[in-house]
Amino acid sequence: MNPCGKVVDLLRSCYRTQMRLKQGSDERTWVRWYFTRPGAPFLGRTCFGSLNWGYDRLHPPEVGEVAGAPRAWVNGAVPGRYTGRGQCGSGEAFLHGIPADAPPVIPPLHADGVPMCCATVPGGLRAWDWGRIHVGRGGAWVWRSVTE
């Protein structure tokens, strides 16, 4: 899953925290919220919004941001190649989480590590940037593929 620069939620400042992405799993993944580019499209309804807005009361706590996880401030800089023109993952997965019985999916990547399912523009993105989540003023997110 990767919103690829689409607006996921609205924030005044960005932070790093943990989320559960898969239904019925206790596995946590570090995410980093960052601001989207001006004019980025809205992802739509999702269970992966910021706990700043009380998503823990709107969605089952089994997926989404982990209540009580550290929330360290980050500067919200936009990774260079996420434009909001693509999306990796179904709307259903963004709404309810990855199904418990879904096999792990690693999308094909460009040479710099950006998923090919994200419509991107040349240049600027380091390989480790594909693993974050972004949100924003318009904002969105991408998550890291490894647990730290």
URQUIFEN-V963345 format. One record per run of one state. SS is the DSSP state (helix for helix, strand for strand, loop for the rest). FROM is the first residue (numbers start at 1). LEN is the number of residues. If there is no record, write none. Layout:
# URQUIFEN-V963345
ss:from:len
SS:FROM:LEN
SS:FROM:LEN
This chain:
# URQUIFEN-V963345
ss:from:len
loop:1:1
strand:2:1
loop:3:4
strand:7:1
loop:8:1
strand:9:2
loop:11:3
strand:14:7
loop:21:1
strand:22:1
loop:23:6
strand:29:7
loop:36:6
strand:42:1
loop:43:8
helix:51:3
loop:54:1
helix:55:4
loop:59:5
strand:64:2
loop:66:6
strand:72:3
loop:75:7
strand:82:1
loop:83:5
strand:88:1
loop:89:2
helix:91:6
loop:97:1
strand:98:1
loop:99:10
strand:109:1
loop:110:5
strand:115:1
loop:116:4
strand:120:1
loop:121:6
helix:127:5
strand:132:5
loop:137:2
strand:139:5
loop:144:5
